[in-house]
Amino acid sequence: MKIFLDTANVDDIREGVSWGIVDGVTTNPTLASKEAGNRTFWDIAKEIINIVQGPVNLEVTALDADGMVKEGKKLAAMGKNVVVKIPMTVEGLKAIVRLKKLGIKTNTTLIFNSNQALLAAKAGTDYVSPFVGRLDDIGESGMQIVKDILQIFLNYGIKTEIIVASVRHPVHVQEAALLGADIATVPFSILKMLVKHPKTDEGLAKFLEDWKKVKV
Ligand code: G3P
């Protein structure tokens, strides 16, 4: 399973990429707003694109297809690895069709059920992003939606990749991998959790302690 970082924080992205296991990045307007400071979105996006070899997902904010296509073209022109995030709306579907004809990759975001994913795939999107955490928040099963999308895509040989998004804890990552999702996009805080186990720390401390008794 590919792992993307779900952040627009350049320091976290640089650090995560240095670990050698980050395959891409996803951002959204909320994540961008957290990094606002003195820098423009374009400066931040440019830096992310330079750090990350894999897909860098940047989101449009227009609500109409013309506006989405216009923004999508501008975002895609920033780098070969840019994927344009389009919200799951009727206008979004129209924009996906048009961007595909232009050879621009799209990730359909704010997916909350499998029918939405099917429609986005039919429009030709490259990725769909079901938001598992936000479904769990309202008492629905985010992972069940992922399971359903996987089955539907399997039924029809659909090549659209599934990005499990709105990941809240390591169990979401494990479940995504067990189901066979293509990608999980995770906040850096969760990526750090994936590395850790107290027994690993304990075991390493014991090894180092015992090593002191060995003549080298
Ligand atoms: O990339 C979008 C998604 O991951 C947002 O997550 O935590 O705001 O629901 P969250």
Boltz pocket constraint, residues with backbone or C-beta under 6 A from the ligand:
constraints:
  - pocket:
      binder: B
      contacts: [[A, 6], [A, 26], [A, 27], [A, 28], [A, 131], [A, 133], [A, 134], [A, 165], [A, 166], [A, 167], [A, 185]]
      max_distance: 6.0
